[in-house]
């Protein structure tokens, strides 16, 4: 059973993180009622200390925070919520309450990695990804090669839309190949980090 927040000492801080970029969007506070409503409605609701009432983020601006995942820390006194923002999070119009850009979505690749992993042992007719795994390493590696060649061609043709599509195809098939080989994306990132430190 997952941990539940301990509200016995009052309000509990809730850190809101973008589910795609992993950027921290804001910090708010919850009482038990706000937490229960957040879980039930899958939309972040705080206890507003200034308004002295429950406050659903976006109730005026419609820039809601739709809940993707909720975690409670080991001491049960901090909540971490991953959410999809419907617009700028800060009342100032900034994407985060820390005045940071929230456009770097490369962390979403980790989410895609898990989707790919979930299809590894699925029936081959359930998805394209599952059918690739059923065909084996040789076919997956062949697809990576084909996509790499297509990416090079589009780079030379200077068609940005086609180039982006082929780059996405290459990255997708590379992630499938990594999963097929049992090598995590994080291992490739570590290799890149090690090279950067030299």
Secondary structure, 3 states (H helix, E strand, C coil): CCCCCCCCCCCEEEEEEECCCCCEEEEEEECHHHHHHHHHHCECEEEECCCCEEEECCCCCCCCEEEEEEEECCCCCEEEEEEEECCCCCCCCCCCCCCCCCCCCCCHHHHHHHHHHHCCCCCCCCCHHHHHHHHCHHHHHHHHHHHHHHHHHHHHHCCHHHHHHHHHHHHHHHHHHHHHHCCCHHHHHHHHHHHHHC
